[in-house]
Structure formats: C-alpha cells, structure tokens
Amino acid sequence: QVQLVESGGGLVQAGGSLRLSCAVSGRAFSMYPMAWFRQGPGKERGFVAAIMSNGVTTYYSDAVKGRFTISRDNARNTVYLQMNSLKPEDTAVYYCTADGAWGVVTTTGGRYWGQGTQVTVSS
C-alpha cells in the first residue's frame, strides 16, 4: 500500500513563492517516478512536473518551466515542488502522483494519488 500526503499549499500574492511537499509511505518509494499535477477552477487536471527515481532527470510543462523546480529526497520519502514567480493562473489544487512507469506518470498520472493541497495566488 502506497499513500501520498501533500502539504505546503496556501494563499500567496502574485510574484511570491511556495514550496509543496509530498510525503510517501510504503515500500520502494525510491524506485518510483513521481509527478505533480494540478486542477484549476473549471479546468481538467493537468501535468505540472515529474522527476525520475534517480532524482536527476526532470520534466516540466511549458506553463511552469523556469519558475517551478521539482526535487526529491529518497531518504525522507518526500518529493517537493518549489514554486517561484507565482501567477494567478497557477491557482489550483496540486496533487502528487506515483507510478512505476515514467510514460504514465508524465501523461495521465500514476496509480497512486494524494488528496491534494490548495494553492491560491492573488493578483
């Protein structure tokens, strides 16, 4: 059983920063590619960023490239999303997801999902 719990969301002004965390319980965390998705008001859930199990290879959506950074600490079973230069259009519920397949976690998301954390960016 793999469980994911996100934290770190909140209300921030445009141009500000937030750091999201996703704590993962269960075995073999270090083997899973991980990703962040988000769902804004009236929108479908979409891909934000992903990181391979090695913690080196990353991939970002065009909307966040250069502003967001995904990282992971396999010793702490945690993946992070550092969000800088936030914009009102970044307002969404942010979810982390895990799966054994890179091609899955970077497209539709994996088998395992957290409950989400709300990020609201005011203008």
N, C-alpha and C positions, 0 to 999 in steps of 0.2 A: 504494500500500500504506500503510495506516494502522496504526500499532502503539501500544498503550497500556500503560504500565507504572506500577502503583500502588506506593506506599511509605508508610511512616509508621505502620503498624499496630504493635500490641504489647499488653502487659499493663498494665492500669491499674486502680486501685481505684475503686469507685463514687463518683461525685461529681467525678472527675477529668476531664481533658481530653486530647484527642489531635488532631493535625492530619494528615490524609491528603493525599497529593499524587498526581496522575496526570499523568505526562509523556507527551506525544503527539508522535509522529514522523510525518512525512508532510505532504503539502501541504494547504493550505486549512483548517488547524485552526481558524482564527478564524471560519470560516463555519459550523462545526458546533455545534448544540446539544449539550450534554454532560450526563450524569447519573451519579449514584451509585445502585447497587443493593446489597443485602446478602442473604446467606443464612445464617440461624442454624441451629444444630444441629437436625436433624429437620424443618426448615421449607423451604418453597419460596423461591426468590429473589424479593425484592420491592423495589419502588421506594423510594428514600430522598429524593433531592433532584435538581433539574435546574436548568440555567442556559442561557439563550439565548445566541446568539453575541454579542449586544451587551454581555453581562456585567451587564446591569441587571435583566432580568426573571428571577425565580427562582420555584421551586415546590417545596413540601415535603410529605412525608407527614405526617399528623396526629401520628404517633408521635414525630417528631423536631422538629416546628415549635416555634420558640422556644429550642431547645437547639443545633441544628446550623445552620451557615452555609456555603453553597456560594459559591465565587468562582472567578474565572479570571483569568489573566494571559496575554493573547494574544501578547504579546511573548516570553514564555518558553514558549509552547505547553504550559501547565500549568493544570490545574483542581485546586482544593483543596476539602476538606471539613473545616471546623473543628467539632469535636465537644466540647461542654461538658456539664457535669452528666450524665456518662455513668451508665447504669444497667446492671445485669447483663443485662437483656433486650436490650441493644444488642450483646451478644456475637454476632459473625458474621464471615464473610468478606465484605469490602467490595470491590465491583467498580466500575470506571468504564466508561462506555459512550458511544459517539458515533454520531450518525446525522444525516442531513440533515433529518429531519422531527421537529419538536417533538412532534407527537402520537404518534410512535413512541417516542422516547427517554423520554417520561414515562409510558409504559404498559408495553410489553413489553421495552423496551431496544432499542438500535440494532444496526447491522450489525457494529460493532467493539467488542470487549471486551478488557479487560486480564485478567491471570491471577489477580488478587485479592490482598488483603492481610488478614491475620487480626487482628481486634480482640477482645480478651478483657477483660471487665470483671468484677472480683472483688467480692464483697459484703463 
